Amino acid sequence: MSCVDTVMELRSVSYQYLGRFPALDGVSFTVGRGERVALLGANGCGKSTVLKVLDGLVFPDRGSYDAFAVPVTEDALEDDQFVTAFRSRVGFVFQNSDAQVFSPTVREEVAFGPLQMGLDSPDVERRVDDVLAMLEIAHLADRAPHQLSGGQKKRVAVASVLVMNPEVLLFDEPTAALDPRAQQWLVALIAELHASGKTIIIATHDLDRLEAIADRCIVFSEDHELVADGPTRAILDDVALLQRVNLVHDHAHVHAQEPAHRHLHGRGHHQLAG
């Protein structure tokens, strides 16, 4: 993959919370323009931390991170011109919508980002109207976000990111805590965004929907290391790998060569890791 096609690159990235709780250990990978990538692993493996690094919310203790062939550092993000460009190109949809949605009304929430980026009011108004219509939440424009259902809040959180028209979209456990209809809507939206040319990076441990949301998987162990990187189907079929990283539990008598999706739906033999 040429550097022209590479939108993000981590090189030997390690990170510890509070300087003593390991989250990432020597992680290296690249993401190409237009890819649809899942960061896969059990809870606590570091995949959400990877998203925070990619969004410039935390910075590696060791190693480096480039976005769009430019180093992303704490110093760089203190430069107004750099941060405006970076924030307009990368959007992050948090797992918990309540952590992302905070304005008095839905319209103000969706308008917040573009206004912070210095766009003029008519352009912001047009963008907000367009994205509210696209996500079918125009009728919620004057509602307070805290009055909305979980699925509606997720739509507002997504709208507040899409209004910036970013090139790269980061999703942290996007289907968590959503009802089946809202999950189906979000999976379809991710497919639509990918078809429009967006680069999609999703942290998840939801194996059932993996093939619907990603073409490539980057797998993390509970030791916070990257242990596999390959096509989604190949990863799903590698039962030994999924067991090793605690994504499926399996009884010893089940043959490892059986496809993982059969294991996931077996009676009483398997369950997703919590």
C-alpha positions as CSV (number, residue, x, y, z in Angstrom):
1,M,0.0,0.0,0.0
2,S,1.5,3.3,-1.0
3,C,1.7,6.3,1.3
4,V,-0.8,8.0,-1.0
5,D,-3.4,5.4,-0.1
6,T,-2.6,5.2,3.6
7,V,-4.8,7.4,5.7
8,M,-3.6,6.2,9.2
9,E,-0.5,4.4,10.4
10,L,0.5,3.3,13.9
11,R,4.2,2.3,14.4
12,S,5.1,0.3,17.5
13,V,2.6,2.2,19.6
14,S,2.5,1.6,23.4
15,Y,0.3,3.3,25.9
16,Q,-0.3,3.0,29.6
17,Y,-3.1,4.8,31.5
18,L,-1.7,6.8,34.5
19,G,1.7,5.5,33.4
20,R,1.2,2.1,34.9
21,F,-1.9,0.4,33.5
22,P,-1.0,-1.1,30.1
23,A,-3.5,-0.5,27.3
24,L,-1.4,-1.0,24.1
25,D,1.9,-2.9,23.6
26,G,3.9,-2.3,20.5
27,V,0.9,-2.0,18.1
28,S,1.7,-1.4,14.4
29,F,-0.8,-1.3,11.4
30,T,-1.9,0.9,8.5
31,V,-5.4,1.7,7.3
32,G,-5.9,2.5,3.6
33,R,-8.3,5.0,2.1
34,G,-11.8,3.5,1.8
35,E,-11.1,0.5,4.0
36,R,-13.7,-1.0,6.4
37,V,-11.7,-2.3,9.4
38,A,-12.8,-3.9,12.7
39,L,-10.7,-3.7,15.8
40,L,-11.5,-7.0,17.4
41,G,-10.9,-8.3,20.9
42,A,-12.3,-9.0,24.4
43,N,-13.3,-6.1,26.7
44,G,-10.2,-4.4,28.0
45,C,-7.8,-5.5,25.3
46,G,-7.1,-1.9,24.1
47,K,-9.2,-1.5,21.0
48,S,-11.0,1.6,22.4
49,T,-7.6,3.0,23.3
50,V,-6.6,2.6,19.7
51,L,-9.6,4.7,18.6
52,K,-8.6,7.4,21.1
53,V,-5.1,7.4,19.6
54,L,-6.5,7.6,16.1
55,D,-8.7,10.5,17.1
56,G,-5.9,12.4,18.9
57,L,-7.4,12.1,22.3
58,V,-4.5,10.2,23.8
59,F,-0.9,10.1,22.6
60,P,1.5,7.1,22.5
61,D,4.0,6.7,25.3
62,R,6.3,5.0,22.7
63,G,6.0,4.7,19.0
64,S,4.3,7.1,16.6
65,Y,1.0,7.8,14.8
66,D,0.6,9.5,11.4
67,A,-2.7,10.6,9.8
68,F,-2.8,11.6,6.2
69,A,1.0,11.2,6.1
70,V,1.4,13.8,8.8
71,P,2.6,13.0,12.4
72,V,-0.2,13.5,15.0
73,T,1.3,14.7,18.3
74,E,0.2,16.7,21.3
75,D,2.2,19.7,19.9
76,A,0.6,19.4,16.4
77,L,-2.9,19.4,17.9
78,E,-2.1,22.7,19.7
79,D,-1.7,24.3,16.2
80,D,-5.1,25.9,15.2
81,Q,-4.7,25.2,11.5
82,F,-3.7,21.6,12.1
83,V,-6.4,20.8,14.6
84,T,-9.1,22.3,12.4
85,A,-8.0,20.2,9.4
86,F,-7.6,17.1,11.5
87,R,-11.0,17.4,13.3
88,S,-12.8,18.0,10.0
89,R,-11.3,14.8,8.5
90,V,-11.7,12.4,11.4
91,G,-15.0,11.8,13.2
92,F,-15.5,9.7,16.3
93,V,-18.8,8.1,17.4
94,F,-18.4,7.2,21.1
95,Q,-19.9,4.0,22.6
96,N,-21.9,6.0,25.1
97,S,-24.0,8.6,23.4
98,D,-24.5,10.5,26.7
99,A,-20.8,11.2,26.8
100,Q,-21.1,12.8,23.3
101,V,-24.4,14.6,23.3
102,F,-24.6,17.6,25.6
103,S,-26.3,20.6,23.9
104,P,-29.8,21.9,24.9
105,T,-31.4,20.8,21.7
106,V,-30.7,18.3,18.9
107,R,-30.3,21.1,16.4
108,E,-27.7,22.9,18.6
109,E,-25.9,19.6,19.1
110,V,-25.5,18.9,15.4
111,A,-24.5,22.5,14.7
112,F,-21.8,22.6,17.4
113,G,-19.0,21.0,15.5
114,P,-19.3,23.1,12.3
115,L,-19.6,26.3,14.3
116,Q,-16.5,25.4,16.3
117,M,-14.7,24.9,13.0
118,G,-15.6,28.5,12.0
119,L,-18.1,27.7,9.2
120,D,-20.6,30.5,8.4
121,S,-24.1,30.3,9.7
122,P,-26.0,29.7,6.4
123,D,-23.6,26.8,5.6
124,V,-24.0,25.3,9.1
125,E,-27.8,25.6,8.8
126,R,-27.8,23.8,5.5
127,R,-25.5,21.0,6.7
128,V,-27.6,20.5,9.8
129,D,-30.9,20.3,7.9
130,D,-29.3,17.9,5.4
131,V,-27.9,15.5,8.0
132,L,-31.1,15.6,10.2
133,A,-33.1,14.7,7.1
134,M,-30.7,11.9,6.1
135,L,-30.8,10.3,9.5
136,E,-34.6,10.8,9.7
137,I,-34.5,12.9,12.9
138,A,-35.6,16.3,11.6
139,H,-38.7,16.0,13.8
140,L,-36.4,15.8,16.9
141,A,-34.6,19.0,16.0
142,D,-36.0,21.1,18.9
143,R,-36.1,18.3,21.5
144,A,-33.6,18.1,24.3
145,P,-31.2,15.1,23.8
146,H,-31.7,13.8,27.3
147,Q,-35.4,13.2,26.5
148,L,-34.6,10.9,23.7
149,S,-34.4,7.1,23.5
150,G,-31.1,5.3,23.3
151,G,-31.5,4.7,19.5
152,Q,-32.5,8.3,19.0
153,K,-29.5,9.6,21.0
154,K,-27.2,7.3,18.8
155,R,-28.7,9.0,15.7
156,V,-28.0,12.4,17.1
157,A,-24.4,11.4,18.0
158,V,-23.9,10.1,14.5
159,A,-25.4,13.2,13.0
160,S,-23.1,15.4,15.1
161,V,-20.1,13.6,13.4
162,L,-21.5,13.3,9.9
163,V,-22.3,17.0,9.7
164,M,-18.6,17.6,9.4
165,N,-18.4,15.2,6.4
166,P,-15.2,13.5,7.7
167,E,-13.1,11.2,5.5
168,V,-12.5,8.7,8.3
169,L,-15.2,7.5,10.8
170,L,-14.3,5.8,14.1
171,F,-17.0,3.9,15.9
172,D,-16.6,2.4,19.4
173,E,-18.9,-0.6,20.0
174,P,-21.6,1.0,17.8
175,T,-24.3,-1.5,18.3
176,A,-23.9,-1.8,22.1
177,A,-27.0,-1.2,24.2
178,L,-29.2,-0.6,21.1
179,D,-32.4,-2.6,20.4
180,P,-32.4,-4.9,17.3
181,R,-34.1,-2.3,15.0
182,A,-31.6,0.4,15.9
183,Q,-28.7,-2.1,15.5
184,Q,-30.0,-3.0,12.0
185,W,-30.3,0.7,11.1
186,L,-26.8,1.5,12.2
187,V,-25.3,-1.5,10.4
188,A,-27.1,-0.4,7.2
189,L,-25.8,3.2,7.7
190,I,-22.2,2.0,8.1
191,A,-22.5,0.1,4.8
192,E,-24.0,3.1,3.1
193,L,-21.2,5.4,4.4
194,H,-18.6,2.9,3.3
195,A,-20.2,2.7,-0.2
196,S,-19.9,6.5,-0.4
197,G,-16.1,6.3,0.0
198,K,-15.7,6.8,3.8
199,T,-12.9,5.0,5.6
200,I,-14.6,3.1,8.5
201,I,-12.8,1.8,11.7
202,I,-14.9,0.0,14.3
203,A,-14.0,-1.3,17.7
204,T,-16.2,-4.3,18.5
205,H,-16.5,-7.7,20.0
206,D,-19.8,-8.4,18.3
207,L,-18.9,-11.4,16.0
208,D,-22.5,-11.9,14.8
209,R,-22.5,-8.7,12.8
210,L,-18.8,-8.6,11.9
211,E,-19.1,-9.5,8.2
212,A,-21.8,-6.9,7.8
213,I,-19.6,-4.1,9.1
214,A,-16.0,-5.0,8.2
215,D,-13.9,-6.5,5.4
216,R,-10.7,-6.7,7.5
217,C,-10.1,-7.4,11.2
218,I,-7.2,-6.4,13.4
219,V,-7.3,-8.7,16.5
220,F,-5.9,-7.8,19.9
221,S,-5.0,-10.1,22.7
222,E,-5.8,-9.5,26.4
223,D,-2.1,-8.7,26.7
224,H,-2.8,-5.6,24.6
225,E,-0.9,-6.8,21.6
226,L,-1.9,-7.1,18.0
227,V,-2.0,-10.8,17.3
228,A,-3.8,-11.1,13.9
229,D,-4.7,-8.9,10.9
230,G,-6.6,-10.4,8.0
231,P,-9.9,-10.7,6.0
232,T,-13.0,-10.9,8.2
233,R,-14.0,-14.4,7.0
234,A,-10.5,-15.8,7.6
235,I,-10.6,-14.4,11.2
236,L,-14.0,-15.7,11.9
237,D,-13.0,-19.2,10.7
238,D,-9.9,-19.2,13.0
239,V,-11.6,-20.7,16.0
240,A,-8.3,-21.3,17.9
241,L,-7.4,-17.6,17.5
242,L,-10.9,-16.5,18.8
243,Q,-10.5,-18.8,21.8
244,R,-7.0,-17.5,22.5
245,V,-8.2,-13.9,22.6
246,N,-11.3,-14.8,24.7
247,L,-13.8,-13.9,22.0
248,V,-15.5,-17.3,22.1
249,H,-15.6,-20.0,24.8
250,D,-15.4,-23.5,23.6
251,H,-15.6,-27.0,25.1
252,A,-12.5,-29.1,24.4
253,H,-14.4,-31.7,22.4
254,V,-15.4,-29.3,19.6
255,H,-13.1,-29.5,16.7
256,A,-11.1,-26.3,16.1
257,Q,-11.4,-26.6,12.3
258,E,-15.2,-25.9,12.3
259,P,-16.1,-22.4,11.2
260,A,-16.4,-20.0,14.1
261,H,-19.9,-18.9,13.1
262,R,-21.1,-22.4,13.6
263,H,-19.6,-22.4,17.1
264,L,-21.2,-19.1,18.0
265,H,-24.7,-20.5,17.4
266,G,-24.1,-23.9,18.9
267,R,-26.4,-24.9,21.8
268,G,-24.7,-24.3,25.1
269,H,-21.2,-24.7,23.8
270,H,-20.3,-21.1,23.0
271,Q,-21.0,-17.6,24.1
272,L,-19.5,-14.2,23.3
273,A,-16.9,-13.0,25.8
274,G,-18.3,-10.3,28.1
